[in-house]
Amino acid sequence: MIERVSRAIHQLVETYAGDDIIAVAHGGTIRAALVLALGLDPEASLAFTIENCSITRIDRLDGPGMGHGWRVVTVNRPPR
């Protein structure tokens, strides 16, 4: 699943470079995206609780000095 989610994310980021992308996804998909963004071992993603209707924001950062390319802004934030 992590491989499929990673491929999809990379494809979306390439196709919509510079645009915001909003995805409605299952908790497992969100955990897979966190594995990609944080460089985690897959099992470590199980430490995240993803509640129904919560908001997770992951930003893609491009350019030199931007770490490994991702910033996790929030995970599992309740909607306002």
PDB file with SEQRES, HELIX, SHEET and CRYST1 records, atoms N, CA, C and O in Angstrom:
SEQRES   1 A   80  MET ILE GLU ARG VAL SER ARG ALA ILE HIS GLN LEU VAL          
SEQRES   2 A   80  GLU THR TYR ALA GLY ASP ASP ILE ILE ALA VAL ALA HIS          
SEQRES   3 A   80  GLY GLY THR ILE ARG ALA ALA LEU VAL LEU ALA LEU GLY          
SEQRES   4 A   80  LEU ASP PRO GLU ALA SER LEU ALA PHE THR ILE GLU ASN          
SEQRES   5 A   80  CYS SER ILE THR ARG ILE ASP ARG LEU ASP GLY PRO GLY          
SEQRES   6 A   80  MET GLY HIS GLY TRP ARG VAL VAL THR VAL ASN ARG PRO          
SEQRES   7 A   80  PRO ARG                                                      
HELIX    1 AA1 ILE A    2  THR A   15  1                                  14    
HELIX    2 AA2 GLY A   27  LEU A   38  1                                  12    
HELIX    3 AA3 PRO A   42  ALA A   47  5                                   6    
SHEET    1 AA1 2 ILE A  55  ARG A  60  0                                        
SHEET    2 AA1 2 TRP A  70  ARG A  77 -1                                        
CRYST1    1.000    1.000    1.000  90.00  90.00  90.00 P 1           1          
ATOM      1  N   MET A   1       0.818  -1.187   0.000  1.00  0.00           N  
ATOM      2  CA  MET A   1       0.000   0.000   0.000  1.00  0.00           C  
ATOM      3  C   MET A   1       0.868   1.258   0.000  1.00  0.00           C  
ATOM      4  O   MET A   1       0.565   2.232  -0.689  1.00  0.00           O  
ATOM      5  N   ILE A   2       1.938   1.226   0.772  1.00  0.00           N  
ATOM      6  CA  ILE A   2       2.825   2.392   0.837  1.00  0.00           C  
ATOM      7  C   ILE A   2       3.407   2.706  -0.540  1.00  0.00           C  
ATOM      8  O   ILE A   2       3.511   3.871  -0.922  1.00  0.00           O  
ATOM      9  N   GLU A   3       3.785   1.672  -1.280  1.00  0.00           N  
ATOM     10  CA  GLU A   3       4.316   1.897  -2.629  1.00  0.00           C  
ATOM     11  C   GLU A   3       3.267   2.526  -3.546  1.00  0.00           C  
ATOM     12  O   GLU A   3       3.574   3.453  -4.296  1.00  0.00           O  
ATOM     13  N   ARG A   4       2.033   2.026  -3.488  1.00  0.00           N  
ATOM     14  CA  ARG A   4       0.966   2.581  -4.340  1.00  0.00           C  
ATOM     15  C   ARG A   4       0.669   4.036  -3.974  1.00  0.00           C  
ATOM     16  O   ARG A   4       0.517   4.884  -4.853  1.00  0.00           O  
ATOM     17  N   VAL A   5       0.588   4.314  -2.683  1.00  0.00           N  
ATOM     18  CA  VAL A   5       0.310   5.682  -2.240  1.00  0.00           C  
ATOM     19  C   VAL A   5       1.459   6.605  -2.622  1.00  0.00           C  
ATOM     20  O   VAL A   5       1.226   7.721  -3.086  1.00  0.00           O  
ATOM     21  N   SER A   6       2.686   6.158  -2.434  1.00  0.00           N  
ATOM     22  CA  SER A   6       3.845   6.984  -2.791  1.00  0.00           C  
ATOM     23  C   SER A   6       3.866   7.304  -4.281  1.00  0.00           C  
ATOM     24  O   SER A   6       4.116   8.444  -4.672  1.00  0.00           O  
ATOM     25  N   ARG A   7       3.600   6.288  -5.120  1.00  0.00           N  
ATOM     26  CA  ARG A   7       3.540   6.537  -6.574  1.00  0.00           C  
ATOM     27  C   ARG A   7       2.456   7.556  -6.903  1.00  0.00           C  
ATOM     28  O   ARG A   7       2.676   8.472  -7.695  1.00  0.00           O  
ATOM     29  N   ALA A   8       1.288   7.393  -6.295  1.00  0.00           N  
ATOM     30  CA  ALA A   8       0.183   8.314  -6.576  1.00  0.00           C  
ATOM     31  C   ALA A   8       0.525   9.734  -6.132  1.00  0.00           C  
ATOM     32  O   ALA A   8       0.248  10.694  -6.852  1.00  0.00           O  
ATOM     33  N   ILE A   9       1.117   9.868  -4.967  1.00  0.00           N  
ATOM     34  CA  ILE A   9       1.488  11.200  -4.473  1.00  0.00           C  
ATOM     35  C   ILE A   9       2.508  11.842  -5.397  1.00  0.00           C  
ATOM     36  O   ILE A   9       2.358  13.007  -5.766  1.00  0.00           O  
ATOM     37  N   HIS A  10       3.534  11.107  -5.773  1.00  0.00           N  
ATOM     38  CA  HIS A  10       4.554  11.672  -6.670  1.00  0.00           C  
ATOM     39  C   HIS A  10       3.945  12.070  -8.017  1.00  0.00           C  
ATOM     40  O   HIS A  10       4.307  13.102  -8.583  1.00  0.00           O  
ATOM     41  N   GLN A  11       3.032  11.262  -8.521  1.00  0.00           N  
ATOM     42  CA  GLN A  11       2.375  11.590  -9.789  1.00  0.00           C  
ATOM     43  C   GLN A  11       1.525  12.855  -9.643  1.00  0.00           C  
ATOM     44  O   GLN A  11       1.565  13.727 -10.511  1.00  0.00           O  
ATOM     45  N   LEU A  12       0.771  12.960  -8.573  1.00  0.00           N  
ATOM     46  CA  LEU A  12      -0.053  14.151  -8.356  1.00  0.00           C  
ATOM     47  C   LEU A  12       0.797  15.401  -8.194  1.00  0.00           C  
ATOM     48  O   LEU A  12       0.476  16.449  -8.755  1.00  0.00           O  
ATOM     49  N   VAL A  13       1.881  15.296  -7.428  1.00  0.00           N  
ATOM     50  CA  VAL A  13       2.770  16.443  -7.217  1.00  0.00           C  
ATOM     51  C   VAL A  13       3.386  16.893  -8.532  1.00  0.00           C  
ATOM     52  O   VAL A  13       3.545  18.091  -8.768  1.00  0.00           O  
ATOM     53  N   GLU A  14       3.734  15.942  -9.388  1.00  0.00           N  
ATOM     54  CA  GLU A  14       4.317  16.286 -10.692  1.00  0.00           C  
ATOM     55  C   GLU A  14       3.263  16.894 -11.616  1.00  0.00           C  
ATOM     56  O   GLU A  14       3.517  17.901 -12.278  1.00  0.00           O  
ATOM     57  N   THR A  15       2.095  16.286 -11.657  1.00  0.00           N  
ATOM     58  CA  THR A  15       1.037  16.753 -12.555  1.00  0.00           C  
ATOM     59  C   THR A  15       0.520  18.128 -12.157  1.00  0.00           C  
ATOM     60  O   THR A  15       0.226  18.960 -13.015  1.00  0.00           O  
ATOM     61  N   TYR A  16       0.409  18.362 -10.857  1.00  0.00           N  
ATOM     62  CA  TYR A  16      -0.172  19.613 -10.362  1.00  0.00           C  
ATOM     63  C   TYR A  16       0.861  20.465  -9.632  1.00  0.00           C  
ATOM     64  O   TYR A  16       0.549  21.103  -8.626  1.00  0.00           O  
ATOM     65  N   ALA A  17       2.081  20.474 -10.139  1.00  0.00           N  
ATOM     66  CA  ALA A  17       3.168  21.239  -9.513  1.00  0.00           C  
ATOM     67  C   ALA A  17       2.736  22.678  -9.270  1.00  0.00           C  
ATOM     68  O   ALA A  17       2.226  23.345 -10.171  1.00  0.00           O  
ATOM     69  N   GLY A  18       2.941  23.143  -8.061  1.00  0.00           N  
ATOM     70  CA  GLY A  18       2.600  24.516  -7.700  1.00  0.00           C  
ATOM     71  C   GLY A  18       1.169  24.715  -7.262  1.00  0.00           C  
ATOM     72  O   GLY A  18       0.825  25.788  -6.767  1.00  0.00           O  
ATOM     73  N   ASP A  19       0.326  23.714  -7.427  1.00  0.00           N  
ATOM     74  CA  ASP A  19      -1.075  23.808  -7.019  1.00  0.00           C  
ATOM     75  C   ASP A  19      -1.286  23.102  -5.686  1.00  0.00           C  
ATOM     76  O   ASP A  19      -0.502  22.237  -5.295  1.00  0.00           O  
ATOM     77  N   ASP A  20      -2.357  23.485  -4.993  1.00  0.00           N  
ATOM     78  CA  ASP A  20      -2.766  22.769  -3.792  1.00  0.00           C  
ATOM     79  C   ASP A  20      -3.537  21.529  -4.208  1.00  0.00           C  
ATOM     80  O   ASP A  20      -4.321  21.569  -5.156  1.00  0.00           O  
ATOM     81  N   ILE A  21      -3.319  20.437  -3.506  1.00  0.00           N  
ATOM     82  CA  ILE A  21      -4.028  19.190  -3.761  1.00  0.00           C  
ATOM     83  C   ILE A  21      -4.755  18.812  -2.477  1.00  0.00           C  
ATOM     84  O   ILE A  21      -4.147  18.739  -1.409  1.00  0.00           O  
ATOM     85  N   ILE A  22      -6.038  18.576  -2.587  1.00  0.00           N  
ATOM     86  CA  ILE A  22      -6.836  18.138  -1.440  1.00  0.00           C  
ATOM     87  C   ILE A  22      -7.310  16.725  -1.738  1.00  0.00           C  
ATOM     88  O   ILE A  22      -7.909  16.465  -2.782  1.00  0.00           O  
ATOM     89  N   ALA A  23      -7.034  15.816  -0.811  1.00  0.00           N  
ATOM     90  CA  ALA A  23      -7.431  14.420  -0.989  1.00  0.00           C  
ATOM     91  C   ALA A  23      -8.277  13.981   0.200  1.00  0.00           C  
ATOM     92  O   ALA A  23      -7.952  14.283   1.349  1.00  0.00           O  
ATOM     93  N   VAL A  24      -9.330  13.289  -0.076  1.00  0.00           N  
ATOM     94  CA  VAL A  24     -10.146  12.664   0.963  1.00  0.00           C  
ATOM     95  C   VAL A  24      -9.742  11.197   0.965  1.00  0.00           C  
ATOM     96  O   VAL A  24      -9.886  10.506  -0.044  1.00  0.00           O  
ATOM     97  N   ALA A  25      -9.235  10.722   2.102  1.00  0.00           N  
ATOM     98  CA  ALA A  25      -8.633   9.394   2.112  1.00  0.00           C  
ATOM     99  C   ALA A  25      -8.902   8.644   3.409  1.00  0.00           C  
ATOM    100  O   ALA A  25      -9.259   9.229   4.431  1.00  0.00           O  
ATOM    101  N   HIS A  26      -8.722   7.345   3.333  1.00  0.00           N  
ATOM    102  CA  HIS A  26      -8.822   6.424   4.457  1.00  0.00           C  
ATOM    103  C   HIS A  26      -7.596   6.597   5.361  1.00  0.00           C  
ATOM    104  O   HIS A  26      -6.547   7.049   4.903  1.00  0.00           O  
ATOM    105  N   GLY A  27      -7.726   6.245   6.623  1.00  0.00           N  
ATOM    106  CA  GLY A  27      -6.620   6.374   7.569  1.00  0.00           C  
ATOM    107  C   GLY A  27      -5.355   5.650   7.143  1.00  0.00           C  
ATOM    108  O   GLY A  27      -4.254   6.145   7.381  1.00  0.00           O  
ATOM    109  N   GLY A  28      -5.491   4.495   6.522  1.00  0.00           N  
ATOM    110  CA  GLY A  28      -4.319   3.750   6.062  1.00  0.00           C  
ATOM    111  C   GLY A  28      -3.565   4.494   4.977  1.00  0.00           C  
ATOM    112  O   GLY A  28      -2.336   4.457   4.932  1.00  0.00           O  
ATOM    113  N   THR A  29      -4.293   5.166   4.108  1.00  0.00           N  
ATOM    114  CA  THR A  29      -3.667   5.971   3.054  1.00  0.00           C  
ATOM    115  C   THR A  29      -2.926   7.150   3.668  1.00  0.00           C  
ATOM    116  O   THR A  29      -1.829   7.497   3.231  1.00  0.00           O  
ATOM    117  N   ILE A  30      -3.521   7.760   4.673  1.00  0.00           N  
ATOM    118  CA  ILE A  30      -2.876   8.890   5.349  1.00  0.00           C  
ATOM    119  C   ILE A  30      -1.605   8.421   6.054  1.00  0.00           C  
ATOM    120  O   ILE A  30      -0.581   9.102   5.999  1.00  0.00           O  
ATOM    121  N   ARG A  31      -1.661   7.273   6.711  1.00  0.00           N  
ATOM    122  CA  ARG A  31      -0.457   6.732   7.357  1.00  0.00           C  
ATOM    123  C   ARG A  31       0.638   6.453   6.319  1.00  0.00           C  
ATOM    124  O   ARG A  31       1.814   6.710   6.578  1.00  0.00           O  
ATOM    125  N   ALA A  32       0.264   5.939   5.166  1.00  0.00           N  
ATOM    126  CA  ALA A  32       1.242   5.685   4.101  1.00  0.00           C  
ATOM    127  C   ALA A  32       1.876   6.993   3.641  1.00  0.00           C  
ATOM    128  O   ALA A  32       3.080   7.036   3.389  1.00  0.00           O  
ATOM    129  N   ALA A  33       1.098   8.043   3.530  1.00  0.00           N  
ATOM    130  CA  ALA A  33       1.639   9.353   3.150  1.00  0.00           C  
ATOM    131  C   ALA A  33       2.598   9.869   4.217  1.00  0.00           C  
ATOM    132  O   ALA A  33       3.598  10.508   3.889  1.00  0.00           O  
ATOM    133  N   LEU A  34       2.311   9.606   5.469  1.00  0.00           N  
ATOM    134  CA  LEU A  34       3.214  10.018   6.552  1.00  0.00           C  
ATOM    135  C   LEU A  34       4.527   9.235   6.506  1.00  0.00           C  
ATOM    136  O   LEU A  34       5.585   9.784   6.815  1.00  0.00           O  
ATOM    137  N   VAL A  35       4.468   7.964   6.125  1.00  0.00           N  
ATOM    138  CA  VAL A  35       5.694   7.173   5.939  1.00  0.00           C  
ATOM    139  C   VAL A  35       6.577   7.842   4.895  1.00  0.00           C  
ATOM    140  O   VAL A  35       7.781   7.996   5.098  1.00  0.00           O  
ATOM    141  N   LEU A  36       5.973   8.240   3.777  1.00  0.00           N  
ATOM    142  CA  LEU A  36       6.717   8.929   2.722  1.00  0.00           C  
ATOM    143  C   LEU A  36       7.297  10.248   3.231  1.00  0.00           C  
ATOM    144  O   LEU A  36       8.489  10.509   3.070  1.00  0.00           O  
ATOM    145  N   ALA A  37       6.460  11.069   3.839  1.00  0.00           N  
ATOM    146  CA  ALA A  37       6.878  12.413   4.252  1.00  0.00           C  
ATOM    147  C   ALA A  37       7.939  12.399   5.347  1.00  0.00           C  
ATOM    148  O   ALA A  37       8.841  13.238   5.353  1.00  0.00           O  
ATOM    149  N   LEU A  38       7.834  11.454   6.266  1.00  0.00           N  
ATOM    150  CA  LEU A  38       8.745  11.434   7.413  1.00  0.00           C  
ATOM    151  C   LEU A  38       9.865  10.415   7.288  1.00  0.00           C  
ATOM    152  O   LEU A  38      10.740  10.343   8.150  1.00  0.00           O  
ATOM    153  N   GLY A  39       9.842   9.621   6.213  1.00  0.00           N  
ATOM    154  CA  GLY A  39      10.877   8.607   6.034  1.00  0.00           C  
ATOM    155  C   GLY A  39      10.828   7.528   7.109  1.00  0.00           C  
ATOM    156  O   GLY A  39      11.867   7.051   7.567  1.00  0.00           O  
ATOM    157  N   LEU A  40       9.625   7.147   7.508  1.00  0.00           N  
ATOM    158  CA  LEU A  40       9.440   6.176   8.586  1.00  0.00           C  
ATOM    159  C   LEU A  40       9.500   4.741   8.079  1.00  0.00           C  
ATOM    160  O   LEU A  40       9.296   4.467   6.896  1.00  0.00           O  
ATOM    161  N   ASP A  41       9.784   3.836   9.006  1.00  0.00           N  
ATOM    162  CA  ASP A  41       9.556   2.419   8.733  1.00  0.00           C  
ATOM    163  C   ASP A  41       8.048   2.233   8.703  1.00  0.00           C  
ATOM    164  O   ASP A  41       7.341   2.878   9.478  1.00  0.00           O  
ATOM    165  N   PRO A  42       7.539   1.378   7.840  1.00  0.00           N  
ATOM    166  CA  PRO A  42       6.085   1.203   7.733  1.00  0.00           C  
ATOM    167  C   PRO A  42       5.392   0.933   9.065  1.00  0.00           C  
ATOM    168  O   PRO A  42       4.321   1.480   9.324  1.00  0.00           O  
ATOM    169  N   GLU A  43       5.985   0.105   9.903  1.00  0.00           N  
ATOM    170  CA  GLU A  43       5.349  -0.225  11.178  1.00  0.00           C  
ATOM    171  C   GLU A  43       5.200   0.997  12.084  1.00  0.00           C  
ATOM    172  O   GLU A  43       4.266   1.065  12.883  1.00  0.00           O  
ATOM    173  N   ALA A  44       6.105   1.952  11.964  1.00  0.00           N  
ATOM    174  CA  ALA A  44       6.051   3.154  12.792  1.00  0.00           C  
ATOM    175  C   ALA A  44       4.802   3.989  12.505  1.00  0.00           C  
ATOM    176  O   ALA A  44       4.355   4.747  13.366  1.00  0.00           O  
ATOM    177  N   SER A  45       4.243   3.856  11.316  1.00  0.00           N  
ATOM    178  CA  SER A  45       3.047   4.637  10.978  1.00  0.00           C  
ATOM    179  C   SER A  45       1.846   4.231  11.823  1.00  0.00           C  
ATOM    180  O   SER A  45       0.893   4.999  11.960  1.00  0.00           O  
ATOM    181  N   LEU A  46       1.888   3.028  12.389  1.00  0.00           N  
ATOM    182  CA  LEU A  46       0.778   2.574  13.226  1.00  0.00           C  
ATOM    183  C   LEU A  46       0.689   3.343  14.539  1.00  0.00           C  
ATOM    184  O   LEU A  46      -0.305   3.228  15.256  1.00  0.00           O  
ATOM    185  N   ALA A  47       1.714   4.123  14.861  1.00  0.00           N  
ATOM    186  CA  ALA A  47       1.675   4.957  16.059  1.00  0.00           C  
ATOM    187  C   ALA A  47       0.734   6.151  15.895  1.00  0.00           C  
ATOM    188  O   ALA A  47       0.356   6.782  16.883  1.00  0.00           O  
ATOM    189  N   PHE A  48       0.358   6.464  14.658  1.00  0.00           N  
ATOM    190  CA  PHE A  48      -0.553   7.587  14.399  1.00  0.00           C  
ATOM    191  C   PHE A  48      -1.998   7.122  14.472  1.00  0.00           C  
ATOM    192  O   PHE A  48      -2.362   6.101  13.888  1.00  0.00           O  
ATOM    193  N   THR A  49      -2.810   7.869  15.185  1.00  0.00           N  
ATOM    194  CA  THR A  49      -4.249   7.657  15.189  1.00  0.00           C  
ATOM    195  C   THR A  49      -4.845   8.629  14.187  1.00  0.00           C  
ATOM    196  O   THR A  49      -4.564   9.827  14.232  1.00  0.00           O  
ATOM    197  N   ILE A  50      -5.661   8.120  13.292  1.00  0.00           N  
ATOM    198  CA  ILE A  50      -6.321   8.966  12.305  1.00  0.00           C  
ATOM    199  C   ILE A  50      -7.826   8.823  12.530  1.00  0.00           C  
ATOM    200  O   ILE A  50      -8.420   7.799  12.192  1.00  0.00           O  
ATOM    201  N   GLU A  51      -8.421   9.841  13.094  1.00  0.00           N  
ATOM    202  CA  GLU A  51      -9.855   9.831  13.387  1.00  0.00           C  
ATOM    203  C   GLU A  51     -10.657  10.154  12.125  1.00  0.00           C  
ATOM    204  O   GLU A  51     -10.159  10.817  11.215  1.00  0.00           O  
ATOM    205  N   ASN A  52     -11.887   9.682  12.082  1.00  0.00           N  
ATOM    206  CA  ASN A  52     -12.791  10.021  10.984  1.00  0.00           C  
ATOM    207  C   ASN A  52     -12.937  11.533  10.876  1.00  0.00           C  
ATOM    208  O   ASN A  52     -13.061  12.230  11.884  1.00  0.00           O  
ATOM    209  N   CYS A  53     -12.922  12.020   9.671  1.00  0.00           N  
ATOM    210  CA  CYS A  53     -13.127  13.447   9.346  1.00  0.00           C  
ATOM    211  C   CYS A  53     -12.031  14.363   9.892  1.00  0.00           C  
ATOM    212  O   CYS A  53     -12.214  15.581   9.903  1.00  0.00           O  
ATOM    213  N   SER A  54     -10.914  13.824  10.340  1.00  0.00           N  
ATOM    214  CA  SER A  54      -9.823  14.673  10.820  1.00  0.00           C  
ATOM    215  C   SER A  54      -9.032  15.211   9.626  1.00  0.00           C  
ATOM    216  O   SER A  54      -9.182  14.746   8.496  1.00  0.00           O  
ATOM    217  N   ILE A  55      -8.201  16.188   9.907  1.00  0.00           N  
ATOM    218  CA  ILE A  55      -7.425  16.847   8.857  1.00  0.00           C  
ATOM    219  C   ILE A  55      -5.940  16.579   9.084  1.00  0.00           C  
ATOM    220  O   ILE A  55      -5.416  16.785  10.179  1.00  0.00           O  
ATOM    221  N   THR A  56      -5.281  16.120   8.037  1.00  0.00           N  
ATOM    222  CA  THR A  56      -3.833  15.967   8.025  1.00  0.00           C  
ATOM    223  C   THR A  56      -3.321  16.805   6.865  1.00  0.00           C  
ATOM    224  O   THR A  56      -3.836  16.723   5.749  1.00  0.00           O  
ATOM    225  N   ARG A  57      -2.303  17.614   7.139  1.00  0.00           N  
ATOM    226  CA  ARG A  57      -1.734  18.451   6.081  1.00  0.00           C  
ATOM    227  C   ARG A  57      -0.250  18.151   5.949  1.00  0.00           C  
ATOM    228  O   ARG A  57       0.508  18.227   6.916  1.00  0.00           O  
ATOM    229  N   ILE A  58       0.145  17.811   4.730  1.00  0.00           N  
ATOM    230  CA  ILE A  58       1.540  17.534   4.401  1.00  0.00           C  
ATOM    231  C   ILE A  58       1.890  18.416   3.210  1.00  0.00           C  
ATOM    232  O   ILE A  58       1.241  18.341   2.167  1.00  0.00           O  
ATOM    233  N   ASP A  59       2.917  19.252   3.365  1.00  0.00           N  
ATOM    234  CA  ASP A  59       3.343  20.158   2.297  1.00  0.00           C  
ATOM    235  C   ASP A  59       4.562  19.588   1.587  1.00  0.00           C  
ATOM    236  O   ASP A  59       5.454  19.022   2.218  1.00  0.00           O  
ATOM    237  N   ARG A  60       4.588  19.742   0.276  1.00  0.00           N  
ATOM    238  CA  ARG A  60       5.762  19.397  -0.530  1.00  0.00           C  
ATOM    239  C   ARG A  60       6.617  20.641  -0.646  1.00  0.00           C  
ATOM    240  O   ARG A  60       6.137  21.697  -1.057  1.00  0.00           O  
ATOM    241  N   LEU A  61       7.892  20.516  -0.282  1.00  0.00           N  
ATOM    242  CA  LEU A  61       8.827  21.638  -0.339  1.00  0.00           C  
ATOM    243  C   LEU A  61       9.866  21.350  -1.401  1.00  0.00           C  
ATOM    244  O   LEU A  61      10.495  20.292  -1.390  1.00  0.00           O  
ATOM    245  N   ASP A  62      10.049  22.283  -2.315  1.00  0.00           N  
ATOM    246  CA  ASP A  62      11.036  22.119  -3.375  1.00  0.00           C  
ATOM    247  C   ASP A  62      12.141  23.146  -3.211  1.00  0.00           C  
ATOM    248  O   ASP A  62      11.931  24.234  -2.675  1.00  0.00           O  
ATOM    249  N   GLY A  63      13.304  22.783  -3.678  1.00  0.00           N  
ATOM    250  CA  GLY A  63      14.414  23.724  -3.691  1.00  0.00           C  
ATOM    251  C   GLY A  63      15.502  23.350  -2.704  1.00  0.00           C  
ATOM    252  O   GLY A  63      15.294  22.519  -1.820  1.00  0.00           O  
ATOM    253  N   PRO A  64      16.666  23.970  -2.861  1.00  0.00           N  
ATOM    254  CA  PRO A  64      17.792  23.674  -1.984  1.00  0.00           C  
ATOM    255  C   PRO A  64      17.508  24.120  -0.551  1.00  0.00           C  
ATOM    256  O   PRO A  64      16.814  25.110  -0.320  1.00  0.00           O  
ATOM    257  N   GLY A  65      18.046  23.386   0.385  1.00  0.00           N  
ATOM    258  CA  GLY A  65      17.891  23.741   1.792  1.00  0.00           C  
ATOM    259  C   GLY A  65      16.527  23.396   2.354  1.00  0.00           C  
ATOM    260  O   GLY A  65      16.165  23.885   3.424  1.00  0.00           O  
ATOM    261  N   MET A  66      15.762  22.566   1.663  1.00  0.00           N  
ATOM    262  CA  MET A  66      14.409  22.250   2.113  1.00  0.00           C  
ATOM    263  C   MET A  66      14.313  20.854   2.730  1.00  0.00           C  
ATOM    264  O   MET A  66      13.259  20.220   2.680  1.00  0.00           O  
ATOM    265  N   GLY A  67      15.406  20.383   3.305  1.00  0.00           N  
ATOM    266  CA  GLY A  67      15.367  19.066   3.931  1.00  0.00           C  
ATOM    267  C   GLY A  67      15.141  17.985   2.900  1.00  0.00           C  
ATOM    268  O   GLY A  67      15.712  18.028   1.811  1.00  0.00           O  
ATOM    269  N   HIS A  68      14.319  17.025   3.237  1.00  0.00           N  
ATOM    270  CA  HIS A  68      14.067  15.930   2.293  1.00  0.00           C  
ATOM    271  C   HIS A  68      12.784  16.129   1.502  1.00  0.00           C  
ATOM    272  O   HIS A  68      12.286  15.185   0.889  1.00  0.00           O  
ATOM    273  N   GLY A  69      12.242  17.343   1.505  1.00  0.00           N  
ATOM    274  CA  GLY A  69      11.174  17.676   0.582  1.00  0.00           C  
ATOM    275  C   GLY A  69       9.761  17.695   1.122  1.00  0.00           C  
ATOM    276  O   GLY A  69       8.834  18.005   0.373  1.00  0.00           O  
ATOM    277  N   TRP A  70       9.555  17.374   2.390  1.00  0.00           N  
ATOM    278  CA  TRP A  70       8.198  17.346   2.938  1.00  0.00           C  
ATOM    279  C   TRP A  70       8.156  18.044   4.289  1.00  0.00           C  
ATOM    280  O   TRP A  70       9.132  18.030   5.039  1.00  0.00           O  
ATOM    281  N   ARG A  71       7.020  18.651   4.588  1.00  0.00           N  
ATOM    282  CA  ARG A  71       6.777  19.244   5.909  1.00  0.00           C  
ATOM    283  C   ARG A  71       5.399  18.769   6.362  1.00  0.00           C  
ATOM    284  O   ARG A  71       4.410  18.950   5.652  1.00  0.00           O  
ATOM    285  N   VAL A  72       5.338  18.170   7.527  1.00  0.00           N  
ATOM    286  CA  VAL A  72       4.063  17.738   8.098  1.00  0.00           C  
ATOM    287  C   VAL A  72       3.564  18.883   8.975  1.00  0.00           C  
ATOM    288  O   VAL A  72       4.166  19.199  10.001  1.00  0.00           O  
ATOM    289  N   VAL A  73       2.468  19.495   8.563  1.00  0.00           N  
ATOM    290  CA  VAL A  73       1.932  20.664   9.251  1.00  0.00           C  
ATOM    291  C   VAL A  73       1.016  20.239  10.402  1.00  0.00           C  
ATOM    292  O   VAL A  73       1.095  20.787  11.502  1.00  0.00           O  
ATOM    293  N   THR A  74       0.153  19.266  10.142  1.00  0.00           N  
ATOM    294  CA  THR A  74      -0.755  18.789  11.186  1.00  0.00           C  
ATOM    295  C   THR A  74      -1.189  17.368  10.863  1.00  0.00           C  
ATOM    296  O   THR A  74      -1.279  16.982   9.698  1.00  0.00           O  
ATOM    297  N   VAL A  75      -1.454  16.599  11.904  1.00  0.00           N  
ATOM    298  CA  VAL A  75      -1.947  15.236  11.769  1.00  0.00           C  
ATOM    299  C   VAL A  75      -3.139  15.065  12.704  1.00  0.00           C  
ATOM    300  O   VAL A  75      -3.064  15.371  13.894  1.00  0.00           O  
ATOM    301  N   ASN A  76      -4.231  14.573  12.147  1.00  0.00           N  
ATOM    302  CA  ASN A  76      -5.401  14.205  12.947  1.00  0.00           C  
ATOM    303  C   ASN A  76      -6.070  15.400  13.636  1.00  0.00           C  
ATOM    304  O   ASN A  76      -6.625  15.256  14.725  1.00  0.00           O  
ATOM    305  N   ARG A  77      -6.020  16.563  13.012  1.00  0.00           N  
ATOM    306  CA  ARG A  77      -6.652  17.747  13.593  1.00  0.00           C  
ATOM    307  C   ARG A  77      -8.161  17.658  13.382  1.00  0.00           C  
ATOM    308  O   ARG A  77      -8.613  17.363  12.276  1.00  0.00           O  
ATOM    309  N   PRO A  78      -8.942  17.909  14.429  1.00  0.00           N  
ATOM    310  CA  PRO A  78     -10.385  17.896  14.241  1.00  0.00           C  
ATOM    311  C   PRO A  78     -10.824  19.061  13.343  1.00  0.00           C  
ATOM    312  O   PRO A  78     -10.222  20.134  13.389  1.00  0.00           O  
ATOM    313  N   PRO A  79     -11.854  18.861  12.537  1.00  0.00           N  
ATOM    314  CA  PRO A  79     -12.343  19.973  11.713  1.00  0.00           C  
ATOM    315  C   PRO A  79     -12.924  21.050  12.615  1.00  0.00           C  
ATOM    316  O   PRO A  79     -13.397  20.765  13.716  1.00  0.00           O  
ATOM    317  N   ARG A  80     -12.887  22.265  12.148  1.00  0.00           N  
ATOM    318  CA  ARG A  80     -13.411  23.381  12.960  1.00  0.00           C  
ATOM    319  C   ARG A  80     -14.889  23.507  12.825  1.00  0.00           C  
ATOM    320  O   ARG A  80     -15.492  24.389  13.436  1.00  0.00           O  
TER     321      ARG A  80                                                      
END                                                                             
